[in-house]
Amino acid sequence: MTEVPSPQLRISDQTRESALAALGEHMSAGRIDIDEYGERSARITAAKTRGELGEIFADLPKPHPTYDEAWQTVEKPPPPPSTVPEAVARDPRAGWPPARRLMAGLMPLLFIAAIALIATGTVGWGIIFVPIGLAAIGSSLWGHGWDKGHDRHLRDRDRRRELRDEYRRRRGLDR
């Protein structure tokens, strides 16, 4: 004879996630509408015991939430092999052409030199246009943020979007 767990037994976050996934399947199947899904999902996130969770699913057929004893984690597939060389993965600037690296390294020095020359009165204010002009040339050649490695930020943003879209496809939430 198997022991039936008490309805007063507290539930974990994994159980709540399982319940939300099961509720999503009921909504996808048309058993509940979006308003009822919202109400029930709010009750699921507030639920503390198995009894409270059982009441939410009392009028629904399977699937029901799985409890911690039966919780199975889905193994993530290994990440695809990187096509980016290891040096570039550590420092995105390692893949930059030599002229871009030289310009990015010189820009701060040119601004400092121009300000120092202006402050000492050696040269007039016109010298400040030299580093500004070189920054404009760098921007036109290599795009906005050419001296800061913004391309890594864009790659990370694109990867997050891919992961989000994959998650939505798996859950059937993509509209």
CNS distance restraints for C-alpha pairs under 8 A (distance, minus, plus):
assign (resid   5 and name CA) (resid   9 and name CA) 7.07 0.50 0.50
assign (resid   6 and name CA) (resid  50 and name CA) 7.61 0.50 0.50
assign (resid   6 and name CA) (resid  51 and name CA) 7.98 0.50 0.50
assign (resid   7 and name CA) (resid  49 and name CA) 6.43 0.50 0.50
assign (resid   7 and name CA) (resid  50 and name CA) 4.86 0.50 0.50
assign (resid   7 and name CA) (resid  51 and name CA) 4.20 0.50 0.50
assign (resid   7 and name CA) (resid  52 and name CA) 7.77 0.50 0.50
assign (resid   8 and name CA) (resid  49 and name CA) 5.35 0.50 0.50
assign (resid   8 and name CA) (resid  50 and name CA) 6.22 0.50 0.50
assign (resid   8 and name CA) (resid  51 and name CA) 6.13 0.50 0.50
assign (resid   9 and name CA) (resid  49 and name CA) 5.34 0.50 0.50
assign (resid   9 and name CA) (resid  50 and name CA) 5.84 0.50 0.50
assign (resid   9 and name CA) (resid  51 and name CA) 7.84 0.50 0.50
assign (resid  10 and name CA) (resid  48 and name CA) 5.51 0.50 0.50
assign (resid  10 and name CA) (resid  49 and name CA) 4.22 0.50 0.50
assign (resid  10 and name CA) (resid  50 and name CA) 6.30 0.50 0.50
assign (resid  11 and name CA) (resid  15 and name CA) 6.15 0.50 0.50
assign (resid  11 and name CA) (resid  16 and name CA) 7.37 0.50 0.50
assign (resid  11 and name CA) (resid  47 and name CA) 7.97 0.50 0.50
assign (resid  11 and name CA) (resid  48 and name CA) 5.83 0.50 0.50
assign (resid  11 and name CA) (resid  49 and name CA) 5.34 0.50 0.50
assign (resid  11 and name CA) (resid  50 and name CA) 6.14 0.50 0.50
assign (resid  11 and name CA) (resid  67 and name CA) 7.63 0.50 0.50
assign (resid  11 and name CA) (resid  68 and name CA) 7.99 0.50 0.50
assign (resid  12 and name CA) (resid  16 and name CA) 6.52 0.50 0.50
assign (resid  12 and name CA) (resid  68 and name CA) 7.37 0.50 0.50
assign (resid  13 and name CA) (resid  17 and name CA) 6.19 0.50 0.50
assign (resid  14 and name CA) (resid  18 and name CA) 6.17 0.50 0.50
assign (resid  14 and name CA) (resid  67 and name CA) 7.94 0.50 0.50
assign (resid  14 and name CA) (resid  68 and name CA) 7.15 0.50 0.50
assign (resid  14 and name CA) (resid  71 and name CA) 7.68 0.50 0.50
assign (resid  15 and name CA) (resid  19 and name CA) 6.15 0.50 0.50
assign (resid  15 and name CA) (resid  65 and name CA) 6.51 0.50 0.50
assign (resid  15 and name CA) (resid  66 and name CA) 6.19 0.50 0.50
assign (resid  15 and name CA) (resid  67 and name CA) 5.35 0.50 0.50
assign (resid  15 and name CA) (resid  68 and name CA) 6.35 0.50 0.50
assign (resid  15 and name CA) (resid  71 and name CA) 7.75 0.50 0.50
assign (resid  16 and name CA) (resid  20 and name CA) 6.18 0.50 0.50
assign (resid  16 and name CA) (resid  44 and name CA) 6.33 0.50 0.50
assign (resid  16 and name CA) (resid  45 and name CA) 6.49 0.50 0.50
assign (resid  16 and name CA) (resid  65 and name CA) 7.64 0.50 0.50
assign (resid  17 and name CA) (resid  21 and name CA) 6.20 0.50 0.50
assign (resid  18 and name CA) (resid  22 and name CA) 6.21 0.50 0.50
assign (resid  18 and name CA) (resid  65 and name CA) 5.04 0.50 0.50
assign (resid  18 and name CA) (resid  66 and name CA) 6.02 0.50 0.50
assign (resid  18 and name CA) (resid  67 and name CA) 7.96 0.50 0.50
assign (resid  19 and name CA) (resid  23 and name CA) 6.08 0.50 0.50
assign (resid  19 and name CA) (resid  44 and name CA) 7.08 0.50 0.50
assign (resid  19 and name CA) (resid  53 and name CA) 7.93 0.50 0.50
assign (resid  19 and name CA) (resid  64 and name CA) 6.61 0.50 0.50
assign (resid  19 and name CA) (resid  65 and name CA) 4.27 0.50 0.50
assign (resid  19 and name CA) (resid  66 and name CA) 7.24 0.50 0.50
assign (resid  20 and name CA) (resid  24 and name CA) 6.11 0.50 0.50
assign (resid  20 and name CA) (resid  41 and name CA) 6.34 0.50 0.50
assign (resid  20 and name CA) (resid  44 and name CA) 7.12 0.50 0.50
assign (resid  20 and name CA) (resid  65 and name CA) 7.84 0.50 0.50
assign (resid  21 and name CA) (resid  25 and name CA) 6.44 0.50 0.50
assign (resid  21 and name CA) (resid  65 and name CA) 7.87 0.50 0.50
assign (resid  22 and name CA) (resid  26 and name CA) 6.50 0.50 0.50
assign (resid  22 and name CA) (resid  63 and name CA) 5.60 0.50 0.50
assign (resid  22 and name CA) (resid  64 and name CA) 5.77 0.50 0.50
assign (resid  22 and name CA) (resid  65 and name CA) 6.05 0.50 0.50
assign (resid  23 and name CA) (resid  27 and name CA) 6.34 0.50 0.50
assign (resid  23 and name CA) (resid  37 and name CA) 7.08 0.50 0.50
assign (resid  23 and name CA) (resid  41 and name CA) 7.49 0.50 0.50
assign (resid  23 and name CA) (resid  64 and name CA) 7.89 0.50 0.50
assign (resid  24 and name CA) (resid  28 and name CA) 6.15 0.50 0.50
assign (resid  24 and name CA) (resid  37 and name CA) 7.59 0.50 0.50
assign (resid  25 and name CA) (resid  29 and name CA) 6.12 0.50 0.50
assign (resid  25 and name CA) (resid  63 and name CA) 7.73 0.50 0.50
assign (resid  26 and name CA) (resid  30 and name CA) 6.30 0.50 0.50
assign (resid  26 and name CA) (resid  31 and name CA) 5.39 0.50 0.50
assign (resid  26 and name CA) (resid  32 and name CA) 6.30 0.50 0.50
assign (resid  26 and name CA) (resid  60 and name CA) 7.93 0.50 0.50
assign (resid  26 and name CA) (resid  63 and name CA) 7.90 0.50 0.50
assign (resid  27 and name CA) (resid  31 and name CA) 5.76 0.50 0.50
assign (resid  27 and name CA) (resid  32 and name CA) 4.99 0.50 0.50
assign (resid  27 and name CA) (resid  33 and name CA) 6.05 0.50 0.50
assign (resid  27 and name CA) (resid  34 and name CA) 7.04 0.50 0.50
assign (resid  27 and name CA) (resid  37 and name CA) 6.73 0.50 0.50
assign (resid  28 and name CA) (resid 172 and name CA) 7.93 0.50 0.50
assign (resid  31 and name CA) (resid  60 and name CA) 7.93 0.50 0.50
assign (resid  32 and name CA) (resid  36 and name CA) 5.99 0.50 0.50
assign (resid  32 and name CA) (resid  37 and name CA) 6.40 0.50 0.50
assign (resid  33 and name CA) (resid  37 and name CA) 6.10 0.50 0.50
assign (resid  34 and name CA) (resid  38 and name CA) 6.19 0.50 0.50
assign (resid  35 and name CA) (resid  39 and name CA) 6.37 0.50 0.50
assign (resid  36 and name CA) (resid  40 and name CA) 6.03 0.50 0.50
assign (resid  37 and name CA) (resid  41 and name CA) 5.84 0.50 0.50
assign (resid  38 and name CA) (resid  42 and name CA) 6.18 0.50 0.50
assign (resid  39 and name CA) (resid  43 and name CA) 6.44 0.50 0.50
assign (resid  40 and name CA) (resid  44 and name CA) 6.14 0.50 0.50
assign (resid  40 and name CA) (resid  56 and name CA) 6.62 0.50 0.50
assign (resid  41 and name CA) (resid  45 and name CA) 6.27 0.50 0.50
assign (resid  42 and name CA) (resid  46 and name CA) 6.34 0.50 0.50
assign (resid  43 and name CA) (resid  47 and name CA) 5.93 0.50 0.50
assign (resid  43 and name CA) (resid  56 and name CA) 7.60 0.50 0.50
assign (resid  44 and name CA) (resid  53 and name CA) 6.41 0.50 0.50
assign (resid  44 and name CA) (resid  56 and name CA) 7.53 0.50 0.50
assign (resid  47 and name CA) (resid  52 and name CA) 5.72 0.50 0.50
assign (resid  47 and name CA) (resid  53 and name CA) 6.14 0.50 0.50
assign (resid  48 and name CA) (resid  52 and name CA) 6.90 0.50 0.50
assign (resid  48 and name CA) (resid  53 and name CA) 7.87 0.50 0.50
assign (resid  49 and name CA) (resid  53 and name CA) 6.53 0.50 0.50
assign (resid  50 and name CA) (resid  54 and name CA) 5.97 0.50 0.50
assign (resid  51 and name CA) (resid  55 and name CA) 6.34 0.50 0.50
assign (resid  52 and name CA) (resid  56 and name CA) 6.82 0.50 0.50
assign (resid  53 and name CA) (resid  57 and name CA) 6.86 0.50 0.50
assign (resid  54 and name CA) (resid  58 and name CA) 5.93 0.50 0.50
assign (resid  57 and name CA) (resid  61 and name CA) 7.75 0.50 0.50
assign (resid  57 and name CA) (resid  64 and name CA) 6.74 0.50 0.50
assign (resid  66 and name CA) (resid  70 and name CA) 5.94 0.50 0.50
assign (resid  66 and name CA) (resid  71 and name CA) 5.99 0.50 0.50
assign (resid  67 and name CA) (resid  71 and name CA) 5.93 0.50 0.50
assign (resid  84 and name CA) (resid  88 and name CA) 6.40 0.50 0.50
assign (resid  84 and name CA) (resid  89 and name CA) 6.27 0.50 0.50
assign (resid  85 and name CA) (resid  89 and name CA) 6.31 0.50 0.50
assign (resid  86 and name CA) (resid  90 and name CA) 6.33 0.50 0.50
assign (resid  87 and name CA) (resid  91 and name CA) 6.14 0.50 0.50
assign (resid  87 and name CA) (resid  92 and name CA) 7.76 0.50 0.50
assign (resid  87 and name CA) (resid  94 and name CA) 6.30 0.50 0.50
assign (resid  87 and name CA) (resid  95 and name CA) 7.97 0.50 0.50
assign (resid  88 and name CA) (resid  92 and name CA) 4.65 0.50 0.50
assign (resid  88 and name CA) (resid  93 and name CA) 6.79 0.50 0.50
assign (resid  88 and name CA) (resid  94 and name CA) 5.15 0.50 0.50
assign (resid  88 and name CA) (resid  95 and name CA) 5.61 0.50 0.50
assign (resid  92 and name CA) (resid  96 and name CA) 7.59 0.50 0.50
assign (resid  92 and name CA) (resid 149 and name CA) 6.49 0.50 0.50
assign (resid  92 and name CA) (resid 151 and name CA) 7.80 0.50 0.50
assign (resid  92 and name CA) (resid 152 and name CA) 6.57 0.50 0.50
assign (resid  93 and name CA) (resid 101 and name CA) 7.33 0.50 0.50
assign (resid  93 and name CA) (resid 149 and name CA) 6.41 0.50 0.50
assign (resid  96 and name CA) (resid 100 and name CA) 6.24 0.50 0.50
assign (resid  96 and name CA) (resid 101 and name CA) 6.27 0.50 0.50
assign (resid  97 and name CA) (resid 101 and name CA) 6.46 0.50 0.50
assign (resid  98 and name CA) (resid 102 and name CA) 6.11 0.50 0.50
assign (resid  99 and name CA) (resid 103 and name CA) 6.14 0.50 0.50
assign (resid 100 and name CA) (resid 104 and name CA) 6.04 0.50 0.50
assign (resid 100 and name CA) (resid 138 and name CA) 7.46 0.50 0.50
assign (resid 100 and name CA) (resid 142 and name CA) 7.79 0.50 0.50
assign (resid 100 and name CA) (resid 146 and name CA) 7.85 0.50 0.50
assign (resid 100 and name CA) (resid 147 and name CA) 7.73 0.50 0.50
assign (resid 101 and name CA) (resid 105 and name CA) 6.15 0.50 0.50
assign (resid 101 and name CA) (resid 147 and name CA) 7.96 0.50 0.50
assign (resid 102 and name CA) (resid 106 and name CA) 6.15 0.50 0.50
assign (resid 103 and name CA) (resid 107 and name CA) 6.05 0.50 0.50
assign (resid 103 and name CA) (resid 138 and name CA) 7.38 0.50 0.50
assign (resid 103 and name CA) (resid 147 and name CA) 7.82 0.50 0.50
assign (resid 104 and name CA) (resid 108 and name CA) 7.84 0.50 0.50
assign (resid 104 and name CA) (resid 146 and name CA) 7.66 0.50 0.50
assign (resid 104 and name CA) (resid 147 and name CA) 4.81 0.50 0.50
assign (resid 104 and name CA) (resid 148 and name CA) 7.86 0.50 0.50
assign (resid 105 and name CA) (resid 109 and name CA) 7.57 0.50 0.50
assign (resid 106 and name CA) (resid 110 and name CA) 6.03 0.50 0.50
assign (resid 107 and name CA) (resid 111 and name CA) 6.34 0.50 0.50
assign (resid 107 and name CA) (resid 131 and name CA) 6.48 0.50 0.50
assign (resid 107 and name CA) (resid 134 and name CA) 7.82 0.50 0.50
assign (resid 107 and name CA) (resid 135 and name CA) 7.24 0.50 0.50
assign (resid 108 and name CA) (resid 112 and name CA) 6.25 0.50 0.50
assign (resid 109 and name CA) (resid 113 and name CA) 6.06 0.50 0.50
assign (resid 110 and name CA) (resid 114 and name CA) 6.05 0.50 0.50
assign (resid 110 and name CA) (resid 130 and name CA) 7.97 0.50 0.50
assign (resid 110 and name CA) (resid 131 and name CA) 5.72 0.50 0.50
assign (resid 111 and name CA) (resid 115 and name CA) 6.18 0.50 0.50
assign (resid 111 and name CA) (resid 128 and name CA) 7.20 0.50 0.50
assign (resid 111 and name CA) (resid 131 and name CA) 5.89 0.50 0.50
assign (resid 112 and name CA) (resid 116 and name CA) 6.10 0.50 0.50
assign (resid 113 and name CA) (resid 117 and name CA) 6.11 0.50 0.50
assign (resid 114 and name CA) (resid 118 and name CA) 6.17 0.50 0.50
assign (resid 114 and name CA) (resid 127 and name CA) 5.94 0.50 0.50
assign (resid 114 and name CA) (resid 128 and name CA) 5.53 0.50 0.50
assign (resid 114 and name CA) (resid 131 and name CA) 7.79 0.50 0.50
assign (resid 115 and name CA) (resid 119 and name CA) 6.02 0.50 0.50
assign (resid 115 and name CA) (resid 128 and name CA) 7.20 0.50 0.50
assign (resid 116 and name CA) (resid 120 and name CA) 6.18 0.50 0.50
assign (resid 117 and name CA) (resid 121 and name CA) 6.23 0.50 0.50
assign (resid 117 and name CA) (resid 122 and name CA) 5.39 0.50 0.50
assign (resid 117 and name CA) (resid 123 and name CA) 5.64 0.50 0.50
assign (resid 117 and name CA) (resid 124 and name CA) 7.93 0.50 0.50
assign (resid 118 and name CA) (resid 122 and name CA) 6.36 0.50 0.50
assign (resid 118 and name CA) (resid 123 and name CA) 5.55 0.50 0.50
assign (resid 118 and name CA) (resid 124 and name CA) 5.87 0.50 0.50
assign (resid 118 and name CA) (resid 125 and name CA) 6.09 0.50 0.50
assign (resid 118 and name CA) (resid 127 and name CA) 7.64 0.50 0.50
assign (resid 123 and name CA) (resid 127 and name CA) 6.82 0.50 0.50
assign (resid 126 and name CA) (resid 130 and name CA) 7.93 0.50 0.50
assign (resid 128 and name CA) (resid 132 and name CA) 6.61 0.50 0.50
assign (resid 129 and name CA) (resid 133 and name CA) 5.68 0.50 0.50
assign (resid 130 and name CA) (resid 134 and name CA) 6.26 0.50 0.50
assign (resid 131 and name CA) (resid 135 and name CA) 6.07 0.50 0.50
assign (resid 132 and name CA) (resid 136 and name CA) 6.29 0.50 0.50
assign (resid 133 and name CA) (resid 137 and name CA) 6.27 0.50 0.50
assign (resid 134 and name CA) (resid 138 and name CA) 6.16 0.50 0.50
assign (resid 135 and name CA) (resid 139 and name CA) 6.11 0.50 0.50
assign (resid 136 and name CA) (resid 140 and name CA) 6.20 0.50 0.50
assign (resid 137 and name CA) (resid 141 and name CA) 6.17 0.50 0.50
assign (resid 138 and name CA) (resid 142 and name CA) 5.84 0.50 0.50
assign (resid 138 and name CA) (resid 143 and name CA) 7.33 0.50 0.50
assign (resid 138 and name CA) (resid 146 and name CA) 6.72 0.50 0.50
assign (resid 139 and name CA) (resid 143 and name CA) 4.64 0.50 0.50
assign (resid 139 and name CA) (resid 144 and name CA) 5.33 0.50 0.50
assign (resid 139 and name CA) (resid 145 and name CA) 7.12 0.50 0.50
assign (resid 139 and name CA) (resid 146 and name CA) 6.05 0.50 0.50
assign (resid 140 and name CA) (resid 144 and name CA) 7.80 0.50 0.50
assign (resid 142 and name CA) (resid 146 and name CA) 5.48 0.50 0.50
assign (resid 145 and name CA) (resid 149 and name CA) 6.74 0.50 0.50
assign (resid 145 and name CA) (resid 150 and name CA) 5.70 0.50 0.50
assign (resid 146 and name CA) (resid 150 and name CA) 7.12 0.50 0.50
assign (resid 149 and name CA) (resid 153 and name CA) 7.71 0.50 0.50
assign (resid 150 and name CA) (resid 154 and name CA) 6.52 0.50 0.50
assign (resid 151 and name CA) (resid 155 and name CA) 6.22 0.50 0.50
assign (resid 152 and name CA) (resid 156 and name CA) 6.15 0.50 0.50
assign (resid 153 and name CA) (resid 157 and name CA) 6.10 0.50 0.50
assign (resid 154 and name CA) (resid 158 and name CA) 6.12 0.50 0.50
assign (resid 155 and name CA) (resid 159 and name CA) 6.16 0.50 0.50
assign (resid 156 and name CA) (resid 160 and name CA) 6.22 0.50 0.50
assign (resid 157 and name CA) (resid 161 and name CA) 6.29 0.50 0.50
assign (resid 158 and name CA) (resid 162 and name CA) 6.23 0.50 0.50
assign (resid 159 and name CA) (resid 163 and name CA) 6.25 0.50 0.50
assign (resid 160 and name CA) (resid 164 and name CA) 6.13 0.50 0.50
assign (resid 161 and name CA) (resid 165 and name CA) 6.08 0.50 0.50
assign (resid 162 and name CA) (resid 166 and name CA) 6.09 0.50 0.50
assign (resid 163 and name CA) (resid 167 and name CA) 6.14 0.50 0.50
assign (resid 164 and name CA) (resid 168 and name CA) 6.24 0.50 0.50
assign (resid 165 and name CA) (resid 169 and name CA) 6.14 0.50 0.50
assign (resid 165 and name CA) (resid 174 and name CA) 7.47 0.50 0.50
assign (resid 166 and name CA) (resid 170 and name CA) 6.23 0.50 0.50
assign (resid 167 and name CA) (resid 171 and name CA) 6.22 0.50 0.50
assign (resid 168 and name CA) (resid 172 and name CA) 5.83 0.50 0.50
assign (resid 168 and name CA) (resid 173 and name CA) 4.93 0.50 0.50
assign (resid 168 and name CA) (resid 174 and name CA) 5.22 0.50 0.50
assign (resid 169 and name CA) (resid 173 and name CA) 6.35 0.50 0.50
assign (resid 169 and name CA) (resid 174 and name CA) 5.68 0.50 0.50
